[in-house]
Amino acid sequence: MFPQIRRLLKHSAVYGMGHILTRMVSFILLPYLTHALNPEEYGAVTLLYTFIALALVLYAYGFDVTFLRYYILENDNQQRKKIFSTIFWSATITSTLFSIIIAFSAAWLVSLVFENPESLGISSSYLILLSGALLFVETLGIYPYLWLRAVEKSLPFMALKTTGVAINIGLAILLISVFDRGIAGVIEANFIAASLQLLFLLPSILKNLTFSIQFDKLKEYLTFGFPNVPSQLFVMVIELANRKILEVILGLSIVGIFSVGYKLGLFMAVVTMGFRFAWQPFFLSIADTEEAKQTFSRVFTYFCLVTCSIFLLLVFTIKPIMTTSWPVVGILINPDYWEGLNVFPIILLAHICNGAYANFMVGVYLKKKTGLMPIATGIAAAINIGGNILLIPIYGMMAAAWMTLISYFSLAVLLYFLIRPYYRVDYEWKRVLLIAICTAVIYAVSMLPFFQTFWLLKLILIPLFLTMLWLLRFFLPEEISAVTRRLSPTK
């Protein structure tokens, strides 16, 4: 079991680094954008990316999950090329049609995305047209990146992501600071960077592409993948609908302020996404082994341990780092946005729950029960929308943060119970509960006035967290032995 878990950790780390580098666009640009754009302008950027994220689900229409499942489980290389080609050509045709529809519907979509588009001071229709072009390029880039994941080429994956990040950041700063492109500059930089990444991926595409579509298989791929579309849309609703509801109820400035704290929460999303990128190929590849279910159970325990440790590290450090005036760079986050930092710890927990949901998806893929996903995600999305509409007028942006956490927690619980009759994994719930209790205790201790004054001293609480777990006999003898062997010098 441990060699398999080490393999998962290796690829999770590399994919995590790749995703971190991708998200560095958000993290590096965040301080810059809070100084370059006012809260209303930043809120508009957030709403535009909300539209892009929702539309991207429709552009992919479930073929992203279809590709991974069918490609990994197929051993014949020629058949693998047919799978890649069928999905890639289908995506090319439909993405072209979707982007044409967006172009002709730009005027209508503007009023759907923005409550008051005239307040933006630029051509909002141009932003929609640019979004359609970006969606086309992003969709075609999905499949070569999925191929790199499927064949576990994690280092080229990270290298390409790193290149794209560097281009995106440089262009965004250039377009906004030098050419005064404002909101449009953010999207233009993204489009150019995505186009160049697609160009860099061309060798991978050509290596796998044939000029044919397996129409007899297309129906099977759609049958497996399309049920993922409603579930992915519902997940996007959980992730993004609060921005639109905040805009309607409290205004665009609040959207911008909330989005800063929410975006910092993506530090945890980066961790869980790195895990997910490695997790799907991993569990599909070991599903037929005798100890598969035991491995899945142990992986979930380690996932909870790692993410809770990272949660403590982030809540102890990020807010002070962002609000302290540093030499040369000054204050990283404009004080106009500081109120949004209050949602940061809640969003971190929400992403941990989303990662738990990813753990429970093993049975969905192995037993082809994708029809269960819209049920779980639909209920969670309904909870999210209803809670936001009822509570945002009373509690403001904090309600939006708490509803995100409640929705992701509900999503994980629902999927766990829905898939259990079809594929039962006996998770180590006592150990997981112990992790949760120790995390809560350490977080409560960190709120004492002493630690609020000397925030750097909070870092000593992380070793204390691990010590508590050890004293409470969380770690199993074989785990202690495995760690000891790894740390001991070879004789």
Secondary structure, DSSP 8 states (H G I E B T S, - for coil): -HHHHHHHHHHHHHHHHHHHHHHHHHHHHHHHHHHHS-HHHHHHHHHHHHHHHHHHHHHHTTHHHHHHHHHHH---HHHHHHHHHHHHHHHHHHHHHHHHHHHHTHHHHHHHH-SSGGGGSS-HHHHHHHHHHHHHHHHHHHHHHHHHHHTT-HHHHHHHHHHHHHHHHHHHHIIIIIS--HHHHHHHHHHHHHHHHHHHTHHHHHHH--S---HHHHHHHHHHHTTHHHHHHHHHHHHHHHHHHHHHHH-HHHHHHHHHHHHHTHHHHHHHHHHHHHHHHHHHHHTTSTTHHHHHHHHHHHHHHHHHHHHHHHHHHHHHHHHSEETTTEESS-GGGGGGGGGHHHHHHHHHHHHHHHHTTHHHHHTT-GGGHHHHHHHHHHHHHHHHHHHHHHHTHHHHHHHHHHHHHHHHHHHHHHHTTTS-----HHHHHHHHHHHHHHHHHHTSHHHHHSGGGGGGHHHHHHHHHHHTT-S-HHHHHHHHHHHS---
